[in-house]
Amino acid sequence: MPPVFAHGALRLYLLALLESGPRHGYELIKALGDRFGGTYSPSAGTIYPRLGKLEEEGLVATESEGRRTKYLITEAGLAELDRRREELAGVEDTISASVRRLADTLREDIRANMRGLRADLAATAEAARTQPGPVPFQVRTRSYSAEGQQMLKEAELMVQSFRDDMRVELRQHSAGQELTPLVLETIRAVLDQARISIRSSLRS
């Protein structure tokens, strides 16, 4: 896969992000992840060395807040940004193209995984049909041990906890920004994949 940022583009984009106000390093990482719709998130090892280089060049300054460091764009940084506005517009175009490319790759990976899961599920169902003398579901239910009942209850609680946690995450996200079509499609595809995988495990 080609790089997300061309040489020198990330440092320019960091300056653009700092133009709106001081930020901590993790806030810059989150802002970049949001800009890419969750398809890409830079690592700390990618961001902090570039911030350090920008500070060495006098384009960024830092101030401490306890154990955390806040980064601020300097007058020299603003001047650098103003000189390169046209280049910054090109970076934005490249990011948009990267988002589309990464989204296409993600969708294809999800489709491939789902095809594999469907094939596994079909094979499992076929094997179950060919097995002689299947035990009726009602009989298996009545013969649950105390341990089996406890595991069933634990599984139900895990599903409920997952549902509640994700609803909280969705509401917190929506309080700050709208869901994008890409995020919605990713949620739908991942949940479909999880549903197929769980059903396959239950029927095996």
C-alpha positions in Angstrom: 0.0 0.0 0.0 1.4 3.4 -0.9 2.2 5.8 2.1 -0.7 7.8 3.5 1.4 11.0 3.6 4.0 12.1 1.0 7.4 13.2 2.3 7.0 16.4 4.4 3.2 16.4 4.1 2.5 15.2 7.7 4.6 17.9 9.3 2.7 20.5 7.3 -0.6 19.0 8.3 0.4 19.0 12.0 1.0 22.8 11.7 -2.4 23.2 10.2 -4.0 21.3 13.1 -2.2 23.4 15.6 -3.3 26.6 13.9 -6.8 26.1 15.5 -5.2 26.1 18.9 -2.8 24.3 21.2 -3.1 20.5 21.5 -1.5 17.6 23.3 0.1 14.9 21.2 -2.7 12.4 21.8 -5.2 15.0 20.6 -3.3 15.4 17.4 -3.3 11.7 16.9 -7.0 11.5 17.5 -7.7 14.5 15.2 -5.8 12.7 12.4 -7.7 9.5 13.1 -11.0 11.4 12.9 -9.9 13.1 9.6 -9.4 9.6 8.1 -12.7 8.3 9.4 -11.1 5.7 11.5 -9.3 4.0 8.5 -5.9 5.2 9.6 -4.4 6.4 12.9 -0.8 7.4 13.2 1.3 5.9 15.9 3.0 7.9 18.7 6.3 6.9 17.1 5.2 8.7 13.9 3.8 11.9 15.5 6.2 12.8 18.3 9.5 12.8 16.4 7.9 15.1 13.8 6.7 17.4 16.6 10.2 17.4 18.1 11.6 18.4 14.7 9.1 21.2 14.3 10.1 22.4 17.7 13.8 22.3 16.8 13.0 24.4 13.7 11.1 27.0 15.8 7.8 26.3 14.1 6.3 24.8 17.3 6.6 25.6 20.9 5.7 23.5 24.0 4.4 24.1 27.4 4.1 21.6 30.3 0.8 20.7 32.0 1.9 18.4 34.8 3.2 15.3 33.1 1.7 16.2 29.7 3.1 18.5 27.0 1.0 20.9 25.0 2.1 21.9 21.5 1.6 25.4 20.1 2.3 26.9 16.7 4.7 29.8 16.8 4.7 33.0 14.7 7.3 31.3 12.5 5.1 28.3 12.2 2.1 30.5 11.1 4.4 32.2 8.5 5.5 28.8 7.2 1.8 27.7 7.0 0.8 30.9 5.1 3.6 30.4 2.6 2.4 26.9 1.9 -1.4 27.2 1.8 -1.5 26.0 -1.8 0.6 22.9 -0.9 -1.7 22.4 2.2 -4.7 22.3 -0.2 -2.9 19.5 -2.1 -2.3 17.6 1.1 -6.1 17.8 1.9 -6.8 16.4 -1.6 -4.3 13.6 -1.0 -5.9 12.8 2.4 -9.3 12.5 0.7 -7.9 10.1 -1.9 -6.2 8.1 0.9 -9.5 7.9 2.8 -11.2 6.5 -0.2 -8.3 4.0 -0.9 -8.2 2.8 2.7 -11.9 2.5 2.8 -11.9 0.4 -0.3 -9.2 -1.8 1.1 -11.1 -2.2 4.4 -14.3 -3.1 2.7 -12.6 -5.7 0.6 -10.9 -7.2 3.6 -14.2 -7.4 5.4 -15.9 -8.9 2.4 -13.2 -11.6 2.1 -13.5 -12.4 5.8 -17.2 -12.7 5.5 -17.0 -14.9 2.5 -14.7 -17.2 4.5 -17.0 -17.2 7.5 -20.0 -18.0 5.3 -18.1 -20.9 3.7 -17.2 -22.2 7.2 -20.8 -21.8 8.3 -22.1 -23.7 5.3 -19.6 -26.5 5.8 -20.6 -26.8 9.5 -24.3 -26.8 8.6 -23.7 -29.5 6.0 -21.8 -31.6 8.5 -24.6 -31.3 11.1 -27.2 -32.4 8.5 -25.2 -35.6 7.7 -24.8 -36.6 11.3 -27.2 -39.4 12.3 -29.7 -39.1 15.1 -29.4 -35.5 16.2 -30.5 -34.8 19.7 -33.6 -32.6 19.9 -33.0 -29.1 21.1 -35.5 -29.5 24.0 -33.6 -32.6 25.3 -30.3 -30.7 25.3 -31.9 -27.8 27.1 -33.3 -30.0 29.9 -30.0 -31.7 30.4 -28.0 -28.5 31.0 -25.7 -28.8 34.0 -25.4 -26.1 36.5 -22.1 -25.1 34.9 -23.7 -25.0 31.5 -26.5 -22.7 32.8 -23.8 -20.4 34.3 -21.9 -20.2 31.1 -25.1 -19.4 29.2 -25.8 -16.6 31.6 -22.3 -15.3 31.3 -22.5 -15.3 27.5 -25.8 -13.4 27.6 -24.2 -10.9 30.0 -21.3 -10.4 27.6 -23.6 -9.7 24.7 -25.6 -7.2 26.8 -22.4 -5.5 28.1 -21.1 -5.2 24.6 -24.4 -3.6 23.4 -24.5 -1.2 26.3 -20.8 -0.2 25.8 -21.2 0.4 22.1 -24.4 2.5 22.7 -22.4 4.7 25.0 -19.5 5.0 22.5 -21.9 5.9 19.7 -23.7 8.6 21.8 -20.4 10.1 23.0 -19.2 10.2 19.4 -22.4 11.7 18.1 -22.3 14.4 20.8 -19.2 15.8 19.1 -19.7 15.0 15.5 -22.0 13.1 13.1 -21.4 9.6 12.0 -19.9 9.3 8.5 -21.3 6.8 5.9 -17.9 5.0 6.1 -18.1 4.5 9.8 -21.8 3.3 9.6 -20.8 0.8 6.8 -17.9 -0.4 8.8 -20.1 -1.0 11.9 -22.6 -2.9 9.9 -20.0 -5.1 8.2 -18.2 -5.9 11.4 -21.4 -6.7 13.3 -22.4 -9.0 10.4 -19.1 -10.7 10.5 -19.4 -11.1 14.3 -22.9 -12.6 13.9 -21.8 -15.1 11.4 -18.8 -16.1 13.4 -20.8 -16.6 16.6 -23.5 -18.6 14.8 -20.9 -20.8 13.3 -19.4 -21.5 16.7 -22.8 -22.3 18.2 -23.6 -24.7 15.5 -20.3 -26.5 15.4 
